[in-house]
């Protein structure tokens, strides 16, 4: 699919715009000539980082606002052609420790955003960033979109609700929307100062700082997507009418054991150490075991497949953080 000019001159709103995926999407859309508004709360625990838009600051509009502020969104959605709805609370452990905040961000705020669109901009097209976490422990592999939704933690429950709200507003009110169920996304600008988004970020920080990291379990299978591939899927979904109302998995055809991921990371970095450990009790209770995705529906509907190999993605990620790590580890 040729995306050239599909976004040129169009008005694009990105929630979570200073976060990992949002900032990479913004950089790509600047190159496509879009008029971009980024919304981010800049709450430290949720990943927004002004450094992530270094070089494009003058080419985007930034609104420091919380997705829980329904009054702001009544204004922000007006005149927008596309909404990439990426903001969310991503930590599974945080969701268990503070379920009400997770509910407010991942469920109720999604409802208020959709209400703002219903009342003030029914012509908008929304792409919602959902997650493989909503499936819970796989009953079969690879996991396709027909797999039961049975999340194992509060985060998964609320993300499933947020996704369902988008589909209801599509079906009942005609709000054009679809959702992409992301798997383990990694790449430049990812959160590396803690494990609130992904364990891989902490591993990357550790090898760059020369400190050991822990691998819990080690034999679980996971699949990974480089952020550029995820951005490509988001853009394709926004301009593919046939995917509206759908939920589509993203993923990779070559899952890896976590111990093999650790070995590859050390190899690509040229050094590093890790230790296999048992799961802490609070993580064991919500661990899902092996997971990898059947993304054939995304390939069929969007013409999308991941293009960046895991080795290449790690090389590019490590190169980015070797130059910028201090900006992503500040407390």
VOPAGU-2260 file (C-alpha; in pm, 1 decimal, decimal comma):
REM VOPAGU-2260
SITE   aa  ch    i         X         Y         Z
SITE  UNK   A    0       0,0       0,0       0,0
SITE  UNK   A    1     135,1     341,0     -98,9
SITE  UNK   A    2      73,2     575,4     194,7
SITE  UNK   A    3     236,3     872,6      23,1
SITE  UNK   A    4       0,5    1172,8      30,2
SITE  UNK   A    5    -275,4     981,7     212,1
SITE  UNK   A    6    -208,9    1200,2     517,5
SITE  UNK   A    7     -72,0    1512,6     350,9
SITE  UNK   A    8    -261,5    1816,6     476,3
SITE  UNK   A    9    -488,7    1602,7     694,8
SITE  UNK   A   10    -554,2    1681,2    1059,6
SITE  UNK   A   11    -431,6    1407,3    1293,1
SITE  UNK   A   12    -478,3    1377,8    1669,4
SITE  UNK   A   13    -255,8    1135,4    1862,3
SITE  UNK   A   14    -329,5    1053,9    2225,1
SITE  UNK   A   15     -20,4     939,5    2411,1
SITE  UNK   A   16     166,1    1145,2    2154,4
SITE  UNK   A   17     485,1    1179,4    2359,9
SITE  UNK   A   18     491,4     809,7    2441,6
SITE  UNK   A   19     680,2     532,8    2269,0
SITE  UNK   A   20     453,3     443,4    1978,2
SITE  UNK   A   21     290,1     787,6    1961,0
SITE  UNK   A   22     616,6     975,9    1910,9
SITE  UNK   A   23     737,3     734,2    1642,2
SITE  UNK   A   24     402,0     771,2    1467,9
SITE  UNK   A   25     427,5    1151,2    1489,7
SITE  UNK   A   26     773,6    1148,8    1330,9
SITE  UNK   A   27     643,5     935,9    1043,9
SITE  UNK   A   28     338,7    1160,0     994,9
SITE  UNK   A   29     551,1    1473,7     987,6
SITE  UNK   A   30     725,2    1314,4     692,2
SITE  UNK   A   31     385,3    1252,1     533,4
SITE  UNK   A   32     291,1    1620,7     563,2
SITE  UNK   A   33      12,1    1585,2     819,7
SITE  UNK   A   34    -108,1    1855,1    1059,1
SITE  UNK   A   35     -44,0    1686,0    1393,1
SITE  UNK   A   36    -176,6    1750,1    1741,8
SITE  UNK   A   37     -17,8    1548,3    2018,7
SITE  UNK   A   38    -200,4    1495,7    2346,5
SITE  UNK   A   39      -5,4    1371,6    2645,2
SITE  UNK   A   40     -44,9    1409,3    3020,0
SITE  UNK   A   41     332,4    1386,5    3082,1
SITE  UNK   A   42     259,0    1190,8    3399,9
SITE  UNK   A   43     600,2    1033,1    3472,1
SITE  UNK   A   44     468,3     678,1    3523,2
SITE  UNK   A   45     299,8     666,6    3182,1
SITE  UNK   A   46     591,5     715,0    2944,8
SITE  UNK   A   47     555,5    1057,9    2785,4
SITE  UNK   A   48     894,4    1216,5    2711,5
SITE  UNK   A   49     953,1    1551,1    2539,8
SITE  UNK   A   50    1285,6    1418,5    2414,8
SITE  UNK   A   51    1096,4    1176,6    2191,4
SITE  UNK   A   52     990,8    1453,7    1952,8
SITE  UNK   A   53    1337,3    1610,3    1932,5
SITE  UNK   A   54    1375,1    1753,6    1583,6
SITE  UNK   A   55    1004,3    1787,6    1506,0
SITE  UNK   A   56     894,6    2016,1    1792,4
SITE  UNK   A   57     815,6    2303,5    1559,3
SITE  UNK   A   58     617,8    2080,4    1323,3
SITE  UNK   A   59     361,8    1950,7    1573,0
SITE  UNK   A   60     117,4    2105,6    1814,5
SITE  UNK   A   61     141,7    1977,4    2171,5
SITE  UNK   A   62    -149,0    1982,0    2414,1
SITE  UNK   A   63     -54,4    1874,0    2765,5
SITE  UNK   A   64    -381,9    1717,9    2871,5
SITE  UNK   A   65    -508,5    1399,9    3034,6
SITE  UNK   A   66    -736,1    1161,7    2846,7
SITE  UNK   A   67    -952,6    1162,7    3159,0
SITE  UNK   A   68   -1035,3    1530,2    3095,7
SITE  UNK   A   69   -1355,4    1499,6    2893,3
SITE  UNK   A   70   -1390,3    1876,3    2857,7
SITE  UNK   A   71   -1059,0    1910,0    2677,3
SITE  UNK   A   72   -1149,0    1636,8    2431,8
SITE  UNK   A   73   -1475,7    1800,5    2336,6
SITE  UNK   A   74   -1255,3    2070,8    2186,6
SITE  UNK   A   75    -960,5    1860,3    2070,2
SITE  UNK   A   76   -1154,8    1623,3    1845,5
SITE  UNK   A   77   -1318,4    1901,3    1646,5
SITE  UNK   A   78   -1184,8    1932,7    1293,3
SITE  UNK   A   79    -970,5    1619,9    1314,7
SITE  UNK   A   80    -966,1    1371,2    1027,6
SITE  UNK   A   81    -789,3    1092,4    1217,5
SITE  UNK   A   82    -748,7     996,1    1581,6
SITE  UNK   A   83    -478,8     748,7    1676,2
SITE  UNK   A   84    -592,0     656,2    2024,7
SITE  UNK   A   85    -273,8     526,7    2185,7
SITE  UNK   A   86    -284,1     663,7    2541,5
SITE  UNK   A   87    -318,7     412,1    2819,5
SITE  UNK   A   88    -191,4     270,4    3145,1
SITE  UNK   A   89      24,7     -24,9    3041,6
SITE  UNK   A   90     159,8    -176,7    3362,3
SITE  UNK   A   91      -2,1    -503,7    3461,3
SITE  UNK   A   92     134,7    -482,8    3815,4
SITE  UNK   A   93      20,2    -120,6    3856,0
SITE  UNK   A   94    -326,7    -221,7    3741,5
SITE  UNK   A   95    -347,8    -478,3    4018,9
SITE  UNK   A   96    -213,8    -239,1    4284,0
SITE  UNK   A   97    -432,8      53,2    4172,6
SITE  UNK   A   98    -727,1     -84,8    3974,2
SITE  UNK   A   99    -932,6     234,2    3989,2
SITE  UNK   A  100    -674,3     443,5    3806,6
SITE  UNK   A  101    -641,2     173,7    3542,7
SITE  UNK   A  102   -1020,0     170,0    3506,0
SITE  UNK   A  103   -1030,0     548,3    3469,9
SITE  UNK   A  104    -763,1     561,3    3198,5
SITE  UNK   A  105    -816,1     241,9    2999,8
SITE  UNK   A  106   -1195,1     221,1    3015,9
SITE  UNK   A  107   -1385,8     528,9    3129,7
SITE  UNK   A  108   -1159,3     775,8    2948,2
SITE  UNK   A  109   -1206,3     578,0    2625,5
SITE  UNK   A  110   -1579,7     612,5    2664,0
SITE  UNK   A  111   -1556,2     988,4    2711,0
SITE  UNK   A  112   -1328,9    1023,8    2405,8
SITE  UNK   A  113   -1583,3     836,7    2196,0
SITE  UNK   A  114   -1865,1    1051,1    2335,2
SITE  UNK   A  115   -1669,5    1361,2    2235,0
SITE  UNK   A  116   -1642,3    1220,0    1881,1
SITE  UNK   A  117   -2013,2    1130,9    1870,8
SITE  UNK   A  118   -2114,5    1479,8    1977,5
SITE  UNK   A  119   -1855,8    1691,4    1799,9
SITE  UNK   A  120   -1699,6    1500,0    1508,2
SITE  UNK   A  121   -1877,2    1196,8    1365,9
SITE  UNK   A  122   -1661,8    1204,9    1052,7
SITE  UNK   A  123   -1339,0    1120,2    1233,2
SITE  UNK   A  124   -1159,9     787,3    1177,9
SITE  UNK   A  125   -1019,1     624,7    1492,8
SITE  UNK   A  126    -750,5     359,4    1527,1
SITE  UNK   A  127    -736,8     222,7    1881,1
SITE  UNK   A  128    -423,4      57,1    2020,8
SITE  UNK   A  129    -543,6    -257,1    2194,6
SITE  UNK   A  130    -325,9    -537,9    2327,3
SITE  UNK   A  131    -271,8    -913,5    2312,1
SITE  UNK   A  132    -311,3    -904,4    2692,0
SITE  UNK   A  133    -689,3    -923,3    2653,9
SITE  UNK   A  134    -663,2   -1288,1    2544,7
SITE  UNK   A  135    -512,5   -1403,0    2874,1
SITE  UNK   A  136    -358,0   -1750,8    2883,0
SITE  UNK   A  137    -376,9   -1899,5    2534,7
SITE  UNK   A  138    -601,8   -2199,3    2482,4
SITE  UNK   A  139    -422,9   -2265,0    2151,5
SITE  UNK   A  140    -135,2   -2124,6    1949,3
SITE  UNK   A  141     -96,9   -1916,9    1746,0
SITE  UNK   A  142    -371,4   -1695,3    1887,6
SITE  UNK   A  143    -615,1   -1559,7    1630,4
SITE  UNK   A  144    -896,1   -1307,2    1672,0
SITE  UNK   A  145   -1148,9   -1584,7    1740,8
SITE  UNK   A  146    -970,9   -1678,4    2063,5
SITE  UNK   A  147   -1183,3   -1612,6    2375,1
SITE  UNK   A  148   -1123,6   -1284,9    2556,2
SITE  UNK   A  149   -1025,3   -1395,3    2908,2
SITE  UNK   A  150    -771,7   -1152,0    3058,1
SITE  UNK   A  151    -577,8   -1250,0    3368,4
SITE  UNK   A  152    -535,4    -902,8    3518,4
SITE  UNK   A  153    -716,8    -572,4    3564,3
SITE  UNK   A  154    -522,8    -410,5    3282,4
SITE  UNK   A  155    -645,2    -671,2    3036,1
SITE  UNK   A  156   -1005,1    -637,6    3152,8
SITE  UNK   A  157   -1003,4    -260,2    3112,6
SITE  UNK   A  158    -825,9    -268,5    2776,5
SITE  UNK   A  159   -1086,6    -516,9    2653,7
SITE  UNK   A  160   -1359,1    -278,3    2769,5
SITE  UNK   A  161   -1192,5      16,8    2595,8
SITE  UNK   A  162   -1170,4    -180,7    2273,8
SITE  UNK   A  163   -1533,4    -291,9    2301,6
SITE  UNK   A  164   -1648,5      68,2    2346,6
SITE  UNK   A  165   -1488,6     154,4    2012,1
SITE  UNK   A  166   -1668,3    -128,5    1837,4
SITE  UNK   A  167   -2003,6     -38,2    1993,6
SITE  UNK   A  168   -1968,9     323,9    1881,1
SITE  UNK   A  169   -1883,4     202,5    1533,4
SITE  UNK   A  170   -2178,2     -34,8    1514,1
SITE  UNK   A  171   -2439,4     186,0    1681,3
SITE  UNK   A  172   -2335,2     543,3    1600,5
SITE  UNK   A  173   -2134,5     495,9    1283,0
SITE  UNK   A  174   -1811,2     627,5    1433,8
SITE  UNK   A  175   -1545,3     489,2    1201,9
SITE  UNK   A  176   -1306,7     292,5    1419,0
SITE  UNK   A  177   -1098,6     -21,7    1434,9
SITE  UNK   A  178    -853,9    -169,0    1683,9
SITE  UNK   A  179    -511,7    -326,1    1650,8
SITE  UNK   A  180    -409,7    -577,4    1916,0
SITE  UNK   A  181     -40,9    -511,0    1967,4
SITE  UNK   A  182     203,8    -769,3    2093,2
SITE  UNK   A  183     549,4    -691,9    2240,6
SITE  UNK   A  184     649,7    -369,9    2064,4
SITE  UNK   A  185    1007,3    -245,5    2092,9
SITE  UNK   A  186    1238,4       8,6    1933,8
SITE  UNK   A  187    1374,6     361,7    1967,8
SITE  UNK   A  188    1199,7     580,4    2227,4
SITE  UNK   A  189    1059,1     283,0    2418,6
SITE  UNK   A  190    1040,2     303,8    2797,4
SITE  UNK   A  191    1362,1     168,3    2944,8
SITE  UNK   A  192    1374,9     312,6    3294,6
SITE  UNK   A  193    1141,1      47,1    3434,6
SITE  UNK   A  194     923,8    -245,6    3324,9
SITE  UNK   A  195     593,1     -57,4    3310,0
SITE  UNK   A  196     568,7    -107,0    2933,6
SITE  UNK   A  197     784,1    -410,4    2860,3
SITE  UNK   A  198    1054,5    -623,2    3016,3
SITE  UNK   A  199    1271,9    -580,1    2707,0
SITE  UNK   A  200    1328,0    -211,9    2780,1
SITE  UNK   A  201    1481,9    -292,1    3117,9
SITE  UNK   A  202    1702,2    -556,8    2957,1
SITE  UNK   A  203    1823,7    -305,9    2697,6
SITE  UNK   A  204    1906,1     -50,5    2964,7
SITE  UNK   A  205    2094,5    -311,9    3164,5
SITE  UNK   A  206    2318,7    -429,2    2882,0
SITE  UNK   A  207    2400,8     -70,0    2787,9
SITE  UNK   A  208    2485,1      16,5    3148,1
SITE  UNK   A  209    2680,6    -305,5    3196,0
SITE  UNK   A  210    2461,3    -445,5    3472,1
SITE  UNK   A  211    2304,4    -794,3    3490,9
SITE  UNK   A  212    1935,5    -839,6    3419,2
SITE  UNK   A  213    1688,3   -1105,0    3530,2
SITE  UNK   A  214    1495,5   -1341,4    3302,2
SITE  UNK   A  215    1192,3   -1481,7    3480,2
SITE  UNK   A  216    1117,9   -1835,4    3370,4
SITE  UNK   A  217    1301,5   -1826,0    3040,9
SITE  UNK   A  218    1125,8   -2089,2    2831,2
SITE  UNK   A  219     813,2   -1885,0    2750,0
SITE  UNK   A  220     761,7   -1810,3    2382,7
SITE  UNK   A  221     689,5   -1451,9    2277,4
SITE  UNK   A  222     663,8   -1263,6    1950,1
SITE  UNK   A  223     792,8    -909,6    1893,3
SITE  UNK   A  224     724,8    -620,6    1655,0
SITE  UNK   A  225     964,2    -338,4    1578,4
SITE  UNK   A  226     795,8      -1,6    1625,1
SITE  UNK   A  227     831,0     102,1    1259,0
SITE  UNK   A  228     625,5    -200,8    1160,7
SITE  UNK   A  229     360,2    -110,5    1417,9
SITE  UNK   A  230     346,6     247,6    1287,1
SITE  UNK   A  231     300,2     110,3     936,3
SITE  UNK   A  232       7,2    -102,0    1056,4
SITE  UNK   A  233    -155,1     196,1    1230,4
SITE  UNK   A  234    -133,6     408,5     916,4
SITE  UNK   A  235    -266,3     131,0     696,8
SITE  UNK   A  236    -559,7      74,6     931,1
SITE  UNK   A  237    -649,9     443,9     923,1
SITE  UNK   A  238    -693,0     447,3     544,6
SITE  UNK   A  239    -840,8      99,3     488,9
SITE  UNK   A  240   -1221,7     125,0     499,8
SITE  UNK   A  241   -1265,0    -253,2     498,6
SITE  UNK   A  242   -1103,5    -284,7     842,9
SITE  UNK   A  243   -1350,1     -50,4    1015,1
SITE  UNK   A  244   -1533,8    -226,9    1294,4
SITE  UNK   A  245   -1265,4    -495,7    1312,4
SITE  UNK   A  246   -1006,6    -601,2    1567,7
SITE  UNK   A  247    -681,4    -717,4    1407,8
SITE  UNK   A  248    -383,0    -890,3    1564,9
SITE  UNK   A  249     -28,0    -776,6    1504,5
SITE  UNK   A  250     254,6   -1021,0    1559,3
SITE  UNK   A  251     548,6   -1204,1    1411,8
SITE  UNK   A  252     583,9   -1546,0    1252,7
SITE  UNK   A  253     899,8   -1636,0    1446,3
SITE  UNK   A  254     837,0   -1644,5    1822,6
SITE  UNK   A  255    1137,0   -1684,6    2051,1
SITE  UNK   A  256    1201,7   -1823,5    2397,0
SITE  UNK   A  257    1288,4   -1549,3    2642,1
SITE  UNK   A  258    1626,5   -1705,3    2720,9
SITE  UNK   A  259    1704,9   -1694,3    2347,0
SITE  UNK   A  260    1595,2   -1330,2    2335,3
SITE  UNK   A  261    1838,6   -1257,2    2616,7
SITE  UNK   A  262    2121,5   -1436,6    2435,2
SITE  UNK   A  263    2052,2   -1251,3    2110,1
SITE  UNK   A  264    2041,6    -916,4    2288,7
SITE  UNK   A  265    2379,6    -983,5    2448,7
SITE  UNK   A  266    2522,8   -1098,7    2116,7
SITE  UNK   A  267    2400,3    -792,1    1929,2
SITE  UNK   A  268    2522,8    -560,7    2205,6
SITE  UNK   A  269    2861,1    -729,3    2220,4
SITE  UNK   A  270    2831,4    -811,3    2588,1
SITE  UNK   A  271    2605,5    -841,3    2890,0
SITE  UNK   A  272    2496,6   -1089,3    3154,5
SITE  UNK   A  273    2168,4   -1223,8    3283,7
SITE  UNK   A  274    2035,3   -1466,3    3539,5
SITE  UNK   A  275    1739,3   -1703,1    3507,9
SITE  UNK   A  276    1506,7   -1661,2    3806,8
SITE  UNK   A  277    1171,0   -1787,0    3924,7
SITE  UNK   A  278     876,6   -1553,6    3890,9
SITE  UNK   A  279     803,6   -1324,8    4184,8
SITE  UNK   A  280     474,0   -1426,3    4342,2
SITE  UNK   A  281     282,8   -1121,1    4219,6
SITE  UNK   A  282     392,2   -1187,9    3859,8
SITE  UNK   A  283     341,3   -1563,6    3868,7
SITE  UNK   A  284     -29,5   -1514,1    3936,1
SITE  UNK   A  285     -78,5   -1320,1    3610,6
SITE  UNK   A  286     182,7   -1488,3    3388,6
SITE  UNK   A  287      26,2   -1618,9    3066,3
SITE  UNK   A  288     287,2   -1873,9    2955,0
SITE  UNK   A  289     362,7   -1911,0    2584,0
SITE  UNK   A  290     207,1   -1654,5    2351,1
SITE  UNK   A  291     240,1   -1579,9    1982,9
SITE  UNK   A  292      -2,4   -1443,5    1731,1
SITE  UNK   A  293    -177,2   -1543,2    1413,6
SITE  UNK   A  294    -174,6   -1211,3    1223,8
SITE  UNK   A  295    -304,0   -1348,7     893,5
SITE  UNK   A  296    -614,2   -1127,7     916,1
SITE  UNK   A  297    -398,6    -812,9     923,8
SITE  UNK   A  298    -201,8    -947,9     628,9
SITE  UNK   A  299    -523,3   -1010,9     436,6
SITE  UNK   A  300    -710,3    -690,1     522,2
SITE  UNK   A  301    -424,3    -439,1     552,3
SITE  UNK   A  302    -160,0    -601,9     336,2
SITE  UNK   A  303      62,0    -582,8     645,0
SITE  UNK   A  304     344,2    -807,6     754,9
SITE  UNK   A  305     641,1    -726,5     978,2
SITE  UNK   A  306     946,0    -634,2     773,2
SITE  UNK   A  307    1214,2    -567,3    1034,0
SITE  UNK   A  308    1382,6    -880,3    1169,8
SITE  UNK   A  309    1431,2    -908,4    1543,9
SITE  UNK   A  310    1809,6    -889,0    1511,1
SITE  UNK   A  311    1792,2    -576,7    1294,8
SITE  UNK   A  312    1538,5    -421,5    1530,3
SITE  UNK   A  313    1763,4    -481,9    1830,2
SITE  UNK   A  314    2060,3    -334,3    1644,2
SITE  UNK   A  315    1864,8     -18,6    1562,5
SITE  UNK   A  316    1724,4       8,2    1915,1
SITE  UNK   A  317    2063,0     -31,1    2082,2
SITE  UNK   A  318    2217,4     224,3    1844,4
SITE  UNK   A  319    1946,9     476,5    1936,8
SITE  UNK   A  320    1985,7     431,8    2310,8
SITE  UNK   A  321    2364,6     437,9    2303,2
SITE  UNK   A  322    2325,7     802,5    2200,6
SITE  UNK   A  323    2023,3     896,0    2411,4
SITE  UNK   A  324    2001,0     666,8    2715,3
SITE  UNK   A  325    2044,0     945,6    2971,1
SITE  UNK   A  326    1729,6    1115,2    2839,4
SITE  UNK   A  327    1521,2     802,5    2896,9
SITE  UNK   A  328    1647,6     700,6    3240,6
SITE  UNK   A  329    1601,5    1030,4    3423,0
SITE  UNK   A  330    1377,0     999,4    3725,7
